[in-house]
Amino acid sequence: MYRNLFNSASKQAESKHLEFLKAAEIRNAIAASRNDPRPLIDADTVFAELDAIIDDVAKRTCRR
């Protein structure tokens, strides 16, 4: 009986510790993202530029 109580308490403590570690990991990822010195460019702009480059390459390739 005591072994079951100990195992249950141990599992609960382990679960809380894992939740704490996951939360810490998320906090660290957010902090790293905020401290990223790269310029902020939204995805729509990036994909529009990529589409323009792809179209340009396709036009030059088709001419030959």
N, CA and C atoms as a LAMMPS dump frame, in Angstrom:
ITEM: TIMESTEP
0
ITEM: NUMBER OF ATOMS
192
ITEM: BOX BOUNDS ff ff ff
-5.0000000000000000e+02 5.0000000000000000e+02
-5.0000000000000000e+02 5.0000000000000000e+02
-5.0000000000000000e+02 5.0000000000000000e+02
ITEM: ATOMS id mol type element x y z
1 1 1 N 0.813 -1.189 0
2 1 2 C 0 0 0
3 1 3 C 0.862 1.262 0
4 2 1 N 1.875 1.285 0.878
5 2 2 C 2.732 2.46 0.955
6 2 3 C 3.521 2.642 -0.339
7 3 1 N 3.891 1.534 -0.953
8 3 2 C 4.643 1.596 -2.207
9 3 3 C 3.79 2.267 -3.283
10 4 1 N 2.508 1.922 -3.344
11 4 2 C 1.612 2.535 -4.327
12 4 3 C 1.463 4.033 -4.085
13 5 1 N 1.342 4.43 -2.804
14 5 2 C 1.234 5.857 -2.482
15 5 3 C 2.513 6.584 -2.88
16 6 1 N 3.652 5.971 -2.594
17 6 2 C 4.939 6.58 -2.944
18 6 3 C 5.068 6.703 -4.456
19 7 1 N 4.72 5.643 -5.18
20 7 2 C 4.816 5.68 -6.637
21 7 3 C 3.894 6.749 -7.219
22 8 1 N 2.691 6.864 -6.662
23 8 2 C 1.743 7.864 -7.139
24 8 3 C 2.283 9.269 -6.888
25 9 1 N 2.788 9.513 -5.692
26 9 2 C 3.344 10.828 -5.353
27 9 3 C 4.565 11.12 -6.204
28 10 1 N 5.381 10.1 -6.432
29 10 2 C 6.577 10.26 -7.251
30 10 3 C 6.212 10.612 -8.69
31 11 1 N 5.204 9.942 -9.213
32 11 2 C 4.76 10.225 -10.579
33 11 3 C 4.189 11.631 -10.687
34 12 1 N 3.452 12.058 -9.667
35 12 2 C 2.893 13.415 -9.671
36 12 3 C 4.002 14.455 -9.629
37 13 1 N 4.991 14.231 -8.804
38 13 2 C 6.118 15.157 -8.698
39 13 3 C 6.883 15.196 -10.017
40 14 1 N 7.075 14.053 -10.632
41 14 2 C 7.776 13.986 -11.913
42 14 3 C 6.987 14.724 -12.987
43 15 1 N 5.686 14.561 -12.987
44 15 2 C 4.834 15.239 -13.955
45 15 3 C 4.909 16.752 -13.791
46 16 1 N 4.861 17.222 -12.542
47 16 2 C 4.967 18.666 -12.292
48 16 3 C 6.334 19.191 -12.704
49 17 1 N 7.376 18.403 -12.463
50 17 2 C 8.73 18.817 -12.848
51 17 3 C 8.831 18.92 -14.372
52 18 1 N 8.254 17.959 -15.09
53 18 2 C 8.272 18.007 -16.552
54 18 3 C 7.496 19.216 -17.068
55 19 1 N 6.354 19.519 -16.451
56 19 2 C 5.585 20.7 -16.836
57 19 3 C 6.404 21.96 -16.623
58 20 1 N 7.129 22.021 -15.503
59 20 2 C 7.985 23.175 -15.217
60 20 3 C 9.083 23.303 -16.264
61 21 1 N 9.699 22.173 -16.631
62 21 2 C 10.761 22.201 -17.639
63 21 3 C 10.226 22.641 -18.993
64 22 1 N 9.039 22.165 -19.355
65 22 2 C 8.437 22.571 -20.632
66 22 3 C 8.14 24.064 -20.63
67 23 1 N 7.624 24.568 -19.518
68 23 2 C 7.331 25.998 -19.412
69 23 3 C 8.622 26.807 -19.506
70 24 1 N 9.67 26.334 -18.869
71 24 2 C 10.963 27.021 -18.928
72 24 3 C 11.499 27.016 -20.356
73 25 1 N 11.326 25.903 -21.047
74 25 2 C 11.771 25.8 -22.434
75 25 3 C 11.02 26.794 -23.325
76 26 1 N 9.73 26.912 -23.093
77 26 2 C 8.923 27.858 -23.862
78 26 3 C 9.354 29.288 -23.56
79 27 1 N 9.573 29.594 -22.274
80 27 2 C 10.023 30.939 -21.903
81 27 3 C 11.363 31.256 -22.554
82 28 1 N 12.276 30.289 -22.566
83 28 2 C 13.584 30.503 -23.192
84 28 3 C 13.455 30.724 -24.691
85 29 1 N 12.569 29.991 -25.346
86 29 2 C 12.37 30.157 -26.782
87 29 3 C 11.798 31.535 -27.093
88 30 1 N 10.873 31.997 -26.276
89 30 2 C 10.293 33.327 -26.474
90 30 3 C 11.354 34.401 -26.262
91 31 1 N 12.148 34.25 -25.223
92 31 2 C 13.211 35.224 -24.966
93 31 3 C 14.213 35.252 -26.117
94 32 1 N 14.568 34.093 -26.631
95 32 2 C 15.507 34.029 -27.759
96 32 3 C 14.902 34.701 -28.983
97 33 1 N 13.624 34.495 -29.187
98 33 2 C 12.953 35.114 -30.319
99 33 3 C 12.945 36.631 -30.189
100 34 1 N 12.678 37.112 -29.009
101 34 2 C 12.662 38.564 -28.779
102 34 3 C 14.046 39.178 -28.946
103 35 1 N 15.081 38.429 -28.617
104 35 2 C 16.447 38.94 -28.693
105 35 3 C 17.1 38.704 -30.051
106 36 1 N 16.364 38.131 -30.993
107 36 2 C 16.904 37.837 -32.323
108 36 3 C 17.153 39.147 -33.064
109 37 1 N 18.397 39.411 -33.479
110 37 2 C 18.719 40.683 -34.126
111 37 3 C 18.321 40.758 -35.598
112 38 1 N 17.874 39.645 -36.162
113 38 2 C 17.512 39.673 -37.581
114 38 3 C 16.3 40.574 -37.797
115 39 1 N 16.213 41.167 -38.991
116 39 2 C 15.077 42.072 -39.245
117 39 3 C 13.754 41.322 -39.267
118 40 1 N 12.706 42.04 -38.884
119 40 2 C 11.368 41.454 -38.886
120 40 3 C 10.764 41.59 -40.277
121 41 1 N 10.474 40.469 -40.9
122 41 2 C 9.851 40.457 -42.224
123 41 3 C 8.685 39.479 -42.141
124 42 1 N 7.499 39.954 -42.521
125 42 2 C 6.346 39.061 -42.429
126 42 3 C 6.388 38.034 -43.572
127 43 1 N 5.728 36.936 -43.376
128 43 2 C 5.761 35.812 -44.323
129 43 3 C 5.229 36.212 -45.695
130 44 1 N 4.191 37.042 -45.746
131 44 2 C 3.629 37.453 -47.041
132 44 3 C 4.676 38.159 -47.896
133 45 1 N 5.47 39.01 -47.278
134 45 2 C 6.525 39.722 -48.009
135 45 3 C 7.579 38.75 -48.521
136 46 1 N 7.993 37.839 -47.67
137 46 2 C 9.015 36.864 -48.06
138 46 3 C 8.525 36.023 -49.234
139 47 1 N 7.305 35.516 -49.141
140 47 2 C 6.798 34.662 -50.211
141 47 3 C 6.553 35.445 -51.493
142 48 1 N 6.159 36.709 -51.384
143 48 2 C 5.981 37.536 -52.585
144 48 3 C 7.323 37.732 -53.284
145 49 1 N 8.375 37.979 -52.51
146 49 2 C 9.714 38.135 -53.096
147 49 3 C 10.191 36.823 -53.726
148 50 1 N 9.944 35.718 -53.057
149 50 2 C 10.333 34.422 -53.611
150 50 3 C 9.581 34.133 -54.915
151 51 1 N 8.287 34.423 -54.929
152 51 2 C 7.503 34.228 -56.16
153 51 3 C 8.052 35.075 -57.301
154 52 1 N 8.44 36.308 -57.01
155 52 2 C 9.006 37.18 -58.042
156 52 3 C 10.321 36.617 -58.574
157 53 1 N 11.15 36.113 -57.689
158 53 2 C 12.428 35.516 -58.106
159 53 3 C 12.18 34.277 -58.959
160 54 1 N 11.26 33.438 -58.543
161 54 2 C 10.942 32.217 -59.294
162 54 3 C 10.394 32.571 -60.671
163 55 1 N 9.503 33.565 -60.731
164 55 2 C 8.955 33.995 -62.02
165 55 3 C 10.05 34.526 -62.936
166 56 1 N 10.966 35.308 -62.362
167 56 2 C 12.068 35.872 -63.147
168 56 3 C 12.958 34.758 -63.706
169 57 1 N 13.287 33.796 -62.886
170 57 2 C 14.121 32.673 -63.331
171 57 3 C 13.392 31.872 -64.407
172 58 1 N 12.098 31.67 -64.219
173 58 2 C 11.317 30.908 -65.202
174 58 3 C 11.292 31.643 -66.542
175 59 1 N 11.147 32.953 -66.523
176 59 2 C 11.137 33.731 -67.768
177 59 3 C 12.466 33.629 -68.483
178 60 1 N 13.566 33.754 -67.723
179 60 2 C 14.899 33.697 -68.355
180 60 3 C 15.196 32.295 -68.88
181 61 1 N 14.702 31.294 -68.196
182 61 2 C 14.946 29.914 -68.617
183 61 3 C 14.166 29.58 -69.872
184 62 1 N 12.943 30.074 -69.989
185 62 2 C 12.088 29.781 -71.135
186 62 3 C 12.56 30.492 -72.398
187 63 1 N 13.308 31.574 -72.295
188 63 2 C 13.791 32.336 -73.451
189 63 3 C 14.838 31.548 -74.23
190 64 1 N 15.557 30.708 -73.579
191 64 2 C 16.693 30.015 -74.229
192 64 3 C 16.243 28.884 -75.072
